[in-house]
Amino acid sequence: MRGWFITGTDTGIGKTYVGCALARGLRRRGWDVGVMKPVETGHGVAEAWPADAQALVEAAGVADPPSLVVPYVYQLPAAPWVAARAEGRPVHFPKLVEAARELATRHRLLLVEGAGGLAVPIDARHNWADLAHALSLPLLVVAPNQLGTINHTVLTVAYARARGLAVAGFILNQVRGQVDGTEATNRPVIEALTGVPCWGELGHADASAGEDGLVWPAIVAALEEQSA
């Protein structure tokens, strides 16, 4: 399976924004991109396409069904395990793996976006690290470009490596459109402490504009290495 598992240092820090920028940019460079948001919470189950999944599908320009792109949708804005317990509809972990594998047969590469951070529980036994491991996808870590992100990003990378996951890169996102003076040092310090390359620093804008902040030579080279 080629592609990346997009995780974050926290919730609400722009994983979908980054995923859309990646999908649009890769598509414009001739790559056939599949997208998946395995579990989305905080949306009415009657909606055919919850917000994050819909944004990813539109960015990738795909026609895959919701049953594959976003197998589980819950109303409660909480961790998948918490939301599933509240609604009495547990996540069936093998179903997520099967859906991802089906999407991987339909597309040249696959972007899978988790909900919240890497350790957020999907059910009583699995979290997003388990799914990334089951899919054998390297991680792309999204972090807010602000004070505190060094600690959060280093901890995320350390946890990923402890779980046997490869971390391909990280992307810094200006979540709130504000600066606090740490933007000049976050990138080099995180790279030095983790050995993980930064694949871009995005401003607070729409997803199409985010493409310009991505380091495309590194991204394309990583995909070509996966395809070799």
N, C-alpha and C positions, 0 to 999 in steps of 0.2 A: 504494500500500500504506500503510495507516494503522497506527500503533502505535509501538513503540520497540524498539531493539536494546539489551538490557541487558548492559553490560560492567562490568568492575571494575578497581580499581587493582592487584589481586593475586588469587590463588586463595584460597578458603576464607574470604571476607570477607562472605558472605551474599547473593550474587546471587539464588540460588533463593529464599531467605527473602523478599527484596524482591519478586521476581517473583510469588510466591504471594500476598503481601499486596496487590499491585497487582491481580492477577487477581480475587481475592475481592472487593476493594472496588469494582472496576469492574463486576463482575457484579452486585453488590448495588445498584448505581446504574443498572442497566438496560442495560449495554453487553454485547454478545456478543463474548467474548474468546477468540481462539485462542492457543495457546501452542506453543513449539518450543524444543527443546534439540538443535540440529543434530548435535552429537557429544558423547557422554558417555563419559568414561574412568573406569577404576577399578571396573568392574562386570563380572560374568560375562556373556558374550554369550548364555547360555541364558535369562537373565532377560527376560521379556516387557516389563517396565517397570523400567528402572534407577531408582534413588532420586530423582534430581532431576527427571527427566521425569515420573515418577509423581506427585510432589508438585505439579508445575505443572498436570498434567491434572486432578487432584482439586480444586485450587483454582479452576480455570476452569470445572469441571463440563462438560467436553467429552468426546466419544466418538470423536475422531479416532484412526486407527490408529497404532501405533508406527512404521510405515514412513514416516509423514509427520512425526510429532512428534519422533522421535529416530532418524533414518536410520542412524546409525553408533554402535555401542557397542563399547568395547574394555575388556579386563581390566586392562591396565597403567595405573596412576594417573600419567599423564604428559600432556604436550602431545599433541593429536591426531595430529600428524605423527609424533612419536616412537612413540606407541602403535600407530599403523597400520603403521609400518615393522617393529616388533617382531613383529606378528602376520601380516604379509604380506597385509594387506587395506587397500589405500590408499583414502583418501577421494576420491570423485569429486565435485569442487566443483560442477559443474552440477546434480548430483542434489540438493544442498542448496538451490540456488536454485529448482529446480523444485518441491521439497516445500514451501518457504515460499510460493511463489506459489499453489500449490493450497490451502494453509491460508488464505491471504488471500481466496480466492474463497468460502470456507466461513464466514468470520466477519467481523464488522464491523471488528475491529482485531486486530492480532497482536503478541504479545510474544515476542521471540526472545532467548534467553539464551546467550551465549558461554561458553566454558570458559577460566577464568583471565582474563588481561588482554587488551587489544585487539591487542597485537602477537604473541600466541601463534600459532605456525604451525599451519594446518590441513593443509597439504601443502607441497611444496617451493616453491610459487609463491604461495600465498595464506595470509593470516591473517584474523583476525576483522574487521579494518578493511575488508578486501576484500569480505567477505560483507555487512557493513552497507552498504557502497557499492553493491553489486550489487542490494540490496533497496531502496535509497533510503530507509532508515529512520534517523531521528535517534537519537542515543545518549542513554541514561540511564546515568550512571556511578555505581556503588556503591562507597563507600569506608568503611573502618573509622574510627570516631570515636575516634581515639587519636593519640598522638604519632607524627609522621612522615607523617600523611595529607595535610598541605598539599603537601609536595613531590610525593608520588605522584599526587595528584589533579591538580595543575597540569601535571605532565608528561603525564598521560593526555589531558587536554584539549588540550594543545599538539600532541601527536602526532595526535589525531583531526582537529584543524583543518588540520594539515599534509597530511593525507590527503583533505581536502575534505569532511569529515563535519561535520554540524551536531550540536551538543551541546545537548540540550533542558534537561537538569537533572542534578543530582547528589543522591544520598541518602546520608546518614551513618548507619552501622549500628554499634551497640554489640556488637561481635562476641563478646567474651568475658564480657560482663556485669560488667566492671570499669571503673573510671574512673581516669584518670591526671592530671586537671587541665586537659587541653587542650580539653575538650568545649565550654567557653564561648567559645573563640576560633576553633576550626576553621572553623565555618560562615561567620562574617563575613569572615574572612581569605580563604578560598577564593573566596567570591563577589566580593570586591574585586579579587582577582588575575586571575580568569578572566572575570568578567561573566556567569557561569552561575548561575542561581538554584538554591537548595537546595529540594528537594521533600519534605524530611522528615528528621527525626532519630529513628531507631528504637531502642528499648531491646532488651535481650537477652531475647526472649520468643518465644512461638509466632507463626506467621505471621498468624493472625487478629487478634492483639493489635497487630501491626505496622501495621494499617490506621489506627489512631488517631494514629500519628505522622506520617502522610503529609499533605501540604498539598493537599487535594482540590480546592479552587477552582482552583489553578494547573494541576493535572493535567487536570481536566476542560476547562479553557479551552484547554489545548494540544491536546487531542484535537479539540475543536470547531473550532479553527483549521485542523487538518489536514483536517477534513471539509468545510471551506468551499470 
